[in-house]
C-alpha cells in the first residue's frame, strides 16, 4: 500500500514537472503574443509619485520594476533567454563531454590519459568560480554566457561517458567487430554511441537545470546576460535594492528559476531511473 501511494505521488510530481516545462517553453516561444507589453517600454504611470515600483495591480499583474517596466512582460521574455541559455549551453557541454569521454575511453593510452587528466584538472576548479572568471575576462553577452556555461559543464558528462565506454569496449561484440576489421570510427559510431544514448539523454535533461541556475547566478552577479535583454537572473540583479520595499521584483523571478530547475531535475531523475535498472523502484 505504501509503495502504491509513493508511486502515485511520484506520478503526480512528474506530471506537474512536465506541465511546468511545457508552460514555460510555450510562453517563451510565443512571448510576443503572450506578453501584455514590450519588455523594454518604460511607462510614465509605471512608478509611484515617490519614484518607487508599483505593486501588482489590474494594469500590471506582477507590478513594475524600478524603471516602470511591466515585470510580467520581462519575466515572459526572460523565460526565452533562460531557456536558450540552458538548452544551447547544455547541448554544447554534452557534445563536448560525450566526444572527449568516448575518445578517451576507446583509445586509452597516452591520448586517453591526457584527456582525463585535463578533465580532472577542470573538475578541480569550482564551476561557479571558473565561470565568473571566464565571464569577467570575456565581454558578457548572451552567446558568451552560453559558451562559458558549456566550458564549465562538460566535465561531468565526460567522466560518465568515459566510465561507460571503458566498460563497453571489454564486451565480446566489440572484440568481434574489431576482428572483422571495423575502423575505430565505425566502432564508436555504430556500436558504442547507441548504448550511450540513454545516458546522454539523462545528463542532457539534468544539465539544463544546472545551466539555467548558473546563468541566473552569473546574471545576478553582473557578468551574465546584460540588460536591457531580460533574463530571470538579471531581473533579480537590477531590482535587488528593492527587496525590502518591493519583494515581488525578486520573488517572482526567483520562484520561476526554482520551478524550472526543479522540473528538469524531476524529469531527469525519472529518466535516469528508467535507463538504470539498479534504481528501479526507488523514489
MARKOLGU-706468 format. One record per residue (C-alpha): x, y, z. Coordinates in nm, 2 decimals. Layout:
[node [X, Y, Z]]
...
***
This chain:
[node [0.00, 0.00, 0.00]]
[node [0.28, 0.24, 0.09]]
[node [0.46, 0.16, -0.24]]
[node [0.14, 0.23, -0.43]]
[node [0.09, 0.57, -0.26]]
[node [0.45, 0.66, -0.32]]
[node [0.41, 0.57, -0.69]]
[node [0.10, 0.78, -0.72]]
[node [0.28, 1.08, -0.56]]
[node [0.57, 1.03, -0.79]]
[node [0.35, 1.01, -1.09]]
[node [0.18, 1.33, -0.98]]
[node [0.51, 1.51, -0.93]]
[node [0.63, 1.40, -1.28]]
[node [0.30, 1.53, -1.43]]
[node [0.34, 1.86, -1.26]]
[node [0.70, 1.89, -1.37]]
[node [0.61, 1.81, -1.73]]
[node [0.32, 2.07, -1.73]]
[node [0.56, 2.33, -1.58]]
[node [0.82, 2.27, -1.86]]
[node [0.55, 2.28, -2.13]]
[node [0.41, 2.60, -2.00]]
[node [0.74, 2.78, -1.97]]
[node [0.85, 2.66, -2.32]]
[node [0.52, 2.76, -2.47]]
[node [0.54, 3.10, -2.31]]
[node [0.89, 3.15, -2.42]]
[node [0.82, 3.05, -2.78]]
[node [0.51, 3.27, -2.81]]
[node [0.64, 3.56, -2.60]]
[node [0.54, 3.83, -2.85]]
[node [0.18, 3.71, -2.84]]
[node [0.16, 3.63, -2.47]]
[node [0.33, 3.93, -2.31]]
[node [0.10, 4.22, -2.25]]
[node [0.36, 4.48, -2.32]]
[node [0.71, 4.51, -2.47]]
[node [0.97, 4.43, -2.21]]
[node [1.16, 4.75, -2.26]]
[node [0.88, 5.00, -2.25]]
[node [0.90, 5.24, -1.96]]
[node [0.55, 5.35, -1.86]]
[node [0.51, 5.70, -1.71]]
[node [0.24, 5.55, -1.48]]
[node [0.47, 5.26, -1.40]]
[node [0.62, 5.42, -1.10]]
[node [0.46, 5.59, -0.80]]
[node [0.48, 5.96, -0.72]]
[node [0.77, 5.88, -0.49]]
[node [0.96, 5.71, -0.78]]
[node [0.90, 5.35, -0.65]]
[node [0.79, 5.04, -0.84]]
[node [0.42, 4.97, -0.84]]
[node [0.29, 4.66, -0.67]]
[node [0.08, 4.41, -0.86]]
[node [-0.24, 4.56, -0.99]]
[node [-0.50, 4.52, -1.27]]
[node [-0.28, 4.70, -1.52]]
[node [0.05, 4.53, -1.43]]
[node [-0.03, 4.18, -1.29]]
[node [0.31, 4.14, -1.14]]
[node [0.38, 4.50, -1.08]]
[node [0.66, 4.71, -1.23]]
[node [1.03, 4.74, -1.18]]
[node [1.25, 5.03, -1.08]]
[node [1.22, 5.18, -1.44]]
[node [0.85, 5.15, -1.46]]
[node [0.86, 4.84, -1.69]]
[node [0.60, 4.57, -1.67]]
[node [0.75, 4.28, -1.47]]
[node [0.53, 4.01, -1.62]]
[node [0.64, 4.10, -1.97]]
[node [1.00, 4.10, -1.87]]
[node [0.95, 3.76, -1.70]]
[node [0.80, 3.62, -2.02]]
[node [1.08, 3.74, -2.24]]
[node [1.33, 3.64, -1.97]]
[node [1.20, 3.28, -1.99]]
[node [1.31, 3.28, -2.36]]
[node [1.66, 3.40, -2.26]]
[node [1.70, 3.15, -1.98]]
[node [1.58, 2.86, -2.19]]
[node [1.80, 2.95, -2.48]]
[node [2.10, 2.96, -2.25]]
[node [2.00, 2.64, -2.07]]
[node [1.93, 2.43, -2.38]]
[node [2.21, 2.55, -2.61]]
[node [2.48, 2.57, -2.34]]
[node [2.39, 2.22, -2.22]]
[node [2.38, 2.08, -2.57]]
[node [2.73, 2.21, -2.63]]
[node [2.85, 2.08, -2.30]]
[node [2.70, 1.73, -2.36]]
[node [2.85, 1.72, -2.71]]
[node [3.20, 1.82, -2.58]]
[node [3.18, 1.58, -2.29]]
[node [3.05, 1.29, -2.49]]
[node [3.31, 1.33, -2.76]]
[node [3.60, 1.36, -2.53]]
[node [3.48, 1.08, -2.30]]
[node [3.42, 0.85, -2.59]]
[node [3.76, 0.91, -2.74]]
[node [3.94, 0.88, -2.41]]
[node [3.76, 0.56, -2.32]]
[node [3.81, 0.40, -2.65]]
[node [4.17, 0.50, -2.72]]
[node [4.31, 0.48, -2.37]]
[node [4.69, 0.50, -2.38]]
[node [4.85, 0.84, -2.39]]
[node [4.56, 1.02, -2.56]]
[node [4.30, 0.88, -2.32]]
[node [4.51, 0.96, -2.01]]
[node [4.58, 1.32, -2.14]]
[node [4.21, 1.38, -2.19]]
[node [4.11, 1.25, -1.85]]
[node [4.39, 1.43, -1.67]]
[node [4.27, 1.76, -1.83]]
[node [3.92, 1.67, -1.73]]
[node [4.04, 1.61, -1.37]]
[node [4.21, 1.95, -1.38]]
[node [3.89, 2.12, -1.49]]
[node [3.70, 1.94, -1.22]]
[node [3.94, 2.07, -0.96]]
[node [3.82, 2.42, -1.01]]
[node [3.48, 2.52, -0.87]]
[node [3.24, 2.56, -1.16]]
[node [3.10, 2.89, -1.04]]
[node [3.44, 3.05, -0.98]]
[node [3.57, 2.93, -1.32]]
[node [3.25, 3.06, -1.49]]
[node [3.28, 3.40, -1.32]]
[node [3.65, 3.43, -1.42]]
[node [3.58, 3.34, -1.78]]
[node [3.28, 3.57, -1.80]]
[node [3.48, 3.86, -1.65]]
[node [3.76, 3.81, -1.89]]
[node [3.53, 3.79, -2.20]]
[node [3.28, 4.06, -2.28]]
[node [2.95, 3.94, -2.13]]
[node [2.67, 3.88, -2.38]]
[node [2.41, 3.61, -2.44]]
[node [2.64, 3.39, -2.66]]
[node [2.94, 3.44, -2.44]]
[node [2.74, 3.33, -2.14]]
[node [2.63, 3.02, -2.33]]
[node [3.00, 2.94, -2.42]]
[node [3.11, 3.00, -2.06]]
[node [2.85, 2.77, -1.92]]
[node [2.93, 2.50, -2.18]]
[node [3.30, 2.52, -2.10]]
[node [3.25, 2.45, -1.73]]
[node [2.97, 2.19, -1.75]]
[node [3.12, 1.93, -1.99]]
[node [3.35, 1.77, -1.74]]
[node [3.09, 1.56, -1.55]]
[node [2.95, 1.43, -1.88]]
[node [3.30, 1.34, -2.00]]
[node [3.37, 1.14, -1.68]]
[node [3.04, 0.94, -1.70]]
[node [3.08, 0.87, -2.07]]
[node [3.44, 0.76, -2.02]]
[node [3.35, 0.52, -1.75]]
[node [3.07, 0.36, -1.95]]
[node [3.29, 0.35, -2.27]]
[node [3.57, 0.16, -2.09]]
[node [3.32, -0.10, -1.97]]
[node [3.16, -0.14, -2.32]]
[node [3.48, -0.19, -2.51]]
[node [3.55, -0.50, -2.30]]
[node [3.24, -0.68, -2.43]]
[node [3.26, -0.96, -2.67]]
[node [3.07, -0.80, -2.96]]
[node [3.32, -0.51, -2.97]]
[node [3.60, -0.77, -2.99]]
[node [3.41, -0.94, -3.27]]
[node [3.37, -0.63, -3.48]]
[node [3.73, -0.54, -3.42]]
[node [3.84, -0.89, -3.55]]
[node [3.62, -0.82, -3.86]]
[node [3.84, -0.52, -3.94]]
[node [3.59, -0.24, -3.84]]
[node [3.76, 0.10, -3.81]]
[node [3.77, 0.28, -3.47]]
[node [3.53, 0.55, -3.60]]
[node [3.28, 0.28, -3.72]]
[node [3.30, 0.11, -3.38]]
[node [3.24, 0.43, -3.19]]
[node [2.95, 0.55, -3.41]]
[node [2.78, 0.22, -3.49]]
[node [2.84, 0.01, -3.18]]
[node [2.92, 0.24, -2.88]]
[node [2.72, 0.55, -2.92]]
[node [2.38, 0.37, -2.94]]
[node [2.45, 0.22, -2.60]]
[node [2.54, 0.56, -2.46]]
[node [2.23, 0.74, -2.59]]
[node [2.02, 0.68, -2.27]]
[node [2.29, 0.83, -2.05]]
[node [2.33, 1.12, -2.29]]
[node [1.96, 1.19, -2.27]]
[node [1.96, 1.18, -1.90]]
[node [2.25, 1.41, -1.85]]
[node [2.12, 1.63, -2.12]]
[node [1.80, 1.68, -1.92]]
[node [1.96, 1.72, -1.58]]
[node [2.22, 1.96, -1.73]]
[node [1.95, 2.21, -1.84]]
[node [1.86, 2.28, -1.48]]
[node [2.22, 2.33, -1.39]]
[node [2.27, 2.57, -1.69]]
[node [1.96, 2.77, -1.61]]
[node [2.08, 2.81, -1.25]]
[node [2.43, 2.90, -1.35]]
[node [2.30, 3.16, -1.60]]
[node [2.08, 3.31, -1.33]]
[node [2.38, 3.32, -1.09]]
[node [2.61, 3.49, -1.34]]
[node [2.34, 3.74, -1.44]]
[node [2.28, 3.82, -1.07]]
[node [2.65, 3.88, -1.02]]
[node [2.65, 4.12, -1.32]]
[node [2.87, 3.90, -1.55]]
[node [2.59, 3.72, -1.73]]
[node [2.33, 3.83, -1.98]]
[node [2.34, 4.21, -1.99]]
[node [2.04, 4.45, -1.97]]
[node [1.83, 4.55, -2.14]]
[node [1.80, 4.19, -2.26]]
[node [1.58, 4.04, -1.99]]
[node [1.67, 3.72, -1.81]]
[node [1.54, 3.59, -1.48]]
[node [1.89, 3.64, -1.32]]
[node [1.94, 4.00, -1.43]]
[node [1.59, 4.09, -1.33]]
[node [1.69, 4.00, -0.97]]
[node [2.02, 4.18, -1.02]]
[node [1.85, 4.50, -1.14]]
[node [1.60, 4.51, -0.86]]
[node [1.78, 4.36, -0.56]]
[node [1.80, 4.70, -0.38]]
[node [1.42, 4.70, -0.37]]
[node [1.39, 4.36, -0.20]]
[node [1.26, 4.50, 0.13]]
[node [1.01, 4.75, -0.03]]
[node [0.91, 4.57, -0.34]]
[node [0.98, 4.20, -0.28]]
[node [0.78, 4.08, -0.58]]
[node [1.06, 4.20, -0.81]]
[node [1.29, 3.94, -0.66]]
[node [1.04, 3.67, -0.55]]
[node [0.87, 3.63, -0.89]]
[node [1.19, 3.55, -1.10]]
[node [1.34, 3.36, -0.81]]
[node [1.03, 3.14, -0.79]]
[node [1.04, 3.09, -1.17]]
[node [1.40, 2.97, -1.16]]
[node [1.33, 2.73, -0.88]]
[node [1.02, 2.58, -1.06]]
[node [1.20, 2.53, -1.39]]
[node [1.52, 2.39, -1.24]]
[node [1.32, 2.15, -1.01]]
[node [1.10, 2.04, -1.30]]
[node [1.40, 1.95, -1.52]]
[node [1.56, 1.77, -1.22]]
[node [1.24, 1.56, -1.16]]
[node [1.22, 1.47, -1.53]]
[node [1.59, 1.39, -1.55]]
[node [1.58, 1.17, -1.23]]
[node [1.28, 0.98, -1.38]]
[node [1.47, 0.92, -1.70]]
[node [1.77, 0.80, -1.50]]
[node [1.56, 0.55, -1.31]]
[node [1.41, 0.42, -1.64]]
[node [1.75, 0.36, -1.80]]
[node [1.93, 0.23, -1.48]]
[node [1.78, -0.10, -1.37]]
[node [1.95, -0.07, -1.03]]
[node [1.74, 0.24, -0.95]]
[node [1.40, 0.10, -1.04]]
[node [1.16, 0.12, -0.75]]
[node [1.35, 0.39, -0.57]]
[node [1.19, 0.73, -0.50]]
***
